[in-house]
């Protein structure tokens, strides 16, 4: 056996991440406050990522010009991942992407 090891009895303590500890604390606090929820109705804390909404809407005309440029002039056409993803998500919606 190596130096410092005392067999199976000397195992390392499992480390727990901070975010897991925080979530356990919030669950414990929520469990304690559910009994008092009728007395004090406060909204749950919101995070910035949960409150953000994606307000950007792709213009179908922009997607159509992107496809037209690809079809007509591939030398000047440049790949755009956002437009490609939008086209894939909306390819079956005739209102957004027409065959023209």
Secondary structure, DSSP 8 states (H G I E B T S, - for coil): --TT--GGGS-------HHHHHHHHHHHHHHHHSTTTTT--------HHHH--------HHHHHHHHHHHHH-TTT----HHHHHHHHHTTT-TTTS---
